[in-house]
Amino acid sequence: MRKFYFLLLGLFLLSAVKAQILTIPDANFKAKLLSANSSNEIAKNLQGNFTMIDTNQDGEIQVDEALEISFLRLGNLIDAEDLFKISSLEGISYFTNLEFLNVTGNKLTSIDINALVKLKIFDCQSNRLASLDLSNLTNLEYLDCGNNNITSLDVKSLVKLKSLNFYNNEITSIDLSTLVNLEYMEIGYNKYTSLDLTNLSNLKEVLCQGNDFLTSIFMKNGSKEKTSLGFWDNLNLRYICADENNIYDIQNMINDYGYTNCSVSSYCSFVPGGTFYTIKGNNTLDINSNGCDTNDGIYPKMKYSITNGVNSGSFISNSIGNYSIPVLEGTHTITPIFENPSYFNASPASTMVTFPTQTSPFIQDFCITPNGIYPDLEVTILPILRARPGFDASYKIIYKNKGTITQSGSVKLTFDDAVLDVVAANPVFTSQSTDNLSWEYTNLKPFETRVIEVTLNVNSPMEIPALNIDDRLSFTALINPVTGDEQPVDNSFALRQLVVGSYDPNDKTCLEGSTIAPSAVGKYVHYMIRFENKGTAEAENVVIKDLIDTGKFDISSLVVTEGSHPFVTKISDTNKVEFIFEKINLPFEDATNDGYVAFKIKTKPSLVLGDSFSNTASIYFDYNFPIITNTATTSVLQSLGTNDFEFSTFFNLYPNPAKQLLNIDVKKQIELSSISIFNTLGQQIVVIPNAQQTKQVDVSNLKTGNYFIKVTSNKGSSSGKFIKD
């Protein structure tokens, strides 16, 4: 009997709850609910059909009636006089089966909808909301809260969200990092200063126009499709970081919008956008061939070929013998590449990794062993500080054991000590003679690099002999032993350095100078790129991007020789080389604000007399516009002797090509003594012995083709090039 009474009591209470009348203080809200019917599209039942809510037609809304509703459209955008606008949604919390709720165009100042946990679509645009609590709405897929007064919006729990609109609010910052399913955003006319979309790899379209405080957009998110970005009327926007496949379109839009102070790059991070995986490890040099262990040395700056079967590239590790390569989903093959493949073997010879099948990071160490006895030494001279008349210039002599055996010997530097005085050397030279400094070295191990630093004072124009701007200095470095060396050509190095006055601190130099002989075609030429932080704060990251002309250079031959700070090198897109100095925090104080990278690369063997090859680099300091270096141009010329000054600094030849007369315009003070013209075989065709007053040369009798003109003057001799048409 007691069980029966309890059953009756439960049924009574349940009936009472279902019959409970909702308290809805806002008359407009209540009227809207009561007006719902099957034809006015205000409400839908659980079956998805338009319906009335007040099914018993008692003029009230009961709990059981609210529970039958999945869709409510309560918008009042056309109510211009606010006669029917809703000010309070009290009572909405009983509609717990709602999946769709639209309350646009009302007078709401607050909303409590956390009980509506099934809600998928919520539109509350054009109200008077200052805040919005959505923390319980984890099933929400569409949110529009535009045209309100919201200052802060927490959407971290809305992980299923696909569309987000909060345009025309007062939002100063927002965390979007958890919205991995988001596809569309309209978020213009707010007050946030930075927009971070890096986790949103499904994003298809973003409209973020009219944000007066916005300075940066980070959208490097690995999206498989190009993300459409609308960002007009952002007058303070300075930087956009994007995936490589978006950069071209974004740059065009920057141009179309007329932004002159906004740059775009992918260098806000040095890993792919979106989900990526890592292959990493160490390179150990097992010189005694007894297996790699902790007692063995490192193999620095190892080059790796990377391919996924469709795209290929290269990565050059750092100088301490380890590497870390970020990759996307798929199967990747990593293969060590040696400058001299016959010298060494790698174990394993290559590795194949499939992600996400295998765990990231995938660790793969490479053990490098010698493949015989190969003595091979190399020396290079890098001009660290430029040569300026009357000032000190500094140089690094870098010598390296590229072979498989330990060696001892000497390094010698030759220079003109009539115009250069030794100031300092570290280490101190072993011996000194006229025009020469020498250092002894011992036990230089395979792949060990050592550096000699030399400071020389350059003669001023007031000294005898005088040095002036545009003169050239010649240096030669030699490393012994040469006898028995596998490649004696790189046991010596010649540097031709231009003497300068004022200069751009971010520059590119071909260390061989402006000409090479035909015999040097197909061999290495050496480049040095210098950079200097001229800003007012440290530069955390510096990237040097170099687009190689693959018609003139063999990009597969590129070898990094030296850098001022730790860096890695990435080669992609068949011709793009990026030297990445990550987290170096380059100071801005003058004594410590500069750096450099040096590399060598072979020219194509197909170059012929008269051809030239050029190279320019772009230098990125953090999120700033790239600094474009000068173009370093070198020509293949039959040697007409060493140039004592830069021809183009003193002379301009026109017209070029020339048919009848070749005019010689003297740009700076110089005293000519003779002029000669040579063909590409180095044969003298024309000579003018007394050329003091010569302003033009008759070339009408010359055959069509390339020619060289050599002038002799009080500053020495120099050669230029012209074309006979």
Helices and strands as residue ranges (DSSP letters): H 2-18, H 27-34, E 43-45, H 63-66, E 69-73, G 92-94, E 100-102, E 121-123, E 142-144, E 163-165, E 184-186, E 194-196, E 205-207, E 216-219, E 228-230, E 239-242, H 244-257, E 263-265, E 277-285, E 297-298, E 303-307, E 312-316, E 322-327, E 330-337, E 344-347, E 351-355, E 362-363, E 366-370, E 377-383, E 392-401, E 407-414, E 420-426, E 431-433, E 436-444, E 449-458, E 472-480, G 488-491, E 492-498, E 507-510, E 515-516, G 518-520, E 524-532, E 542-547, E 553-563, E 568-572, E 576-581, E 594-603, E 612-615, E 617-621, E 627-628, E 632-636, H 647-650, E 651-654, E 661-666, E 672-678, E 684-688, E 696-698, E 705-713, E 716-724
